[in-house]
Amino acid sequence: MKLKKVGKVLAEGETTGHAHRLLKTEVLEREDGVREFEVGKDGDTLSHEEHGKIDLAPKKYNSDRVIEFDWFNEEAKRVQD
């Protein structure tokens, strides 16, 4: 599967413009929309303007949007931050 570099932003907020951003690590996006990254031996920090910071341990990570199902409208939609 092809990967493309998308910078250090893991996810952007759709309404506020705030972003979940890595301090050092490059994020890659797969063709199916899943984003993945590998934190090196020194670790990294994930930050967000409203949620604060999270220290990440060295390992491979992937991130996909959470899907919720609206039973009244009978449709699936991605959860927004």
C-alpha positions in Angstrom: 0.0 0.0 0.0 1.3 3.5 -0.9 2.2 6.0 1.8 2.4 9.7 1.5 4.0 12.2 3.9 1.5 14.6 5.5 3.8 16.5 7.9 3.6 16.4 11.6 -0.2 16.9 12.0 -2.0 13.7 13.0 -5.5 15.1 12.8 -7.1 18.5 12.3 -10.2 19.7 14.1 -13.0 20.3 11.6 -14.7 23.1 13.5 -11.9 24.8 15.6 -8.9 24.6 13.3 -6.9 23.2 16.1 -4.7 20.2 15.4 -3.2 17.1 17.0 0.4 17.7 16.2 3.6 15.7 16.8 6.7 17.6 17.8 9.4 15.6 16.0 7.8 12.7 14.0 6.6 12.7 10.4 3.1 11.3 9.8 2.4 9.1 6.8 -1.1 8.5 5.3 -2.1 5.2 3.6 -4.5 5.1 0.6 -7.3 4.1 2.9 -6.9 7.2 5.0 -5.3 5.6 8.0 -2.4 7.7 9.3 0.7 6.0 10.8 4.0 7.1 12.3 6.9 5.6 14.2 8.2 7.3 17.3 12.0 7.0 17.7 14.0 5.9 20.7 13.8 9.4 22.3 10.0 9.5 22.3 7.8 12.3 21.1 5.0 14.6 22.2 1.5 14.9 20.8 0.0 18.3 21.5 -3.4 20.0 21.0 -4.4 23.5 21.8 -7.3 22.4 23.9 -6.4 18.9 25.2 -2.8 19.6 26.3 0.2 17.3 25.7 0.7 13.5 25.7 4.2 12.0 25.8 4.5 9.0 23.4 6.8 6.0 23.9 9.0 4.7 21.1 6.9 2.3 18.9 4.8 2.3 15.7 1.3 3.9 15.9 -1.6 4.2 13.5 -4.7 6.4 13.8 -8.0 6.1 12.1 -11.1 8.3 12.7 -13.8 6.8 14.9 -17.1 6.1 13.1 -20.4 6.5 14.8 -23.8 5.3 13.5 -26.8 7.5 13.6 -29.7 5.1 14.0 -32.4 7.8 13.4 -30.9 8.9 10.1 -29.5 5.4 9.3 -26.1 6.7 8.4 -22.5 6.3 9.5 -20.4 9.3 10.0 -16.9 10.1 11.3 -16.6 11.6 14.7 -15.3 15.2 14.7 -13.0 16.8 17.3 
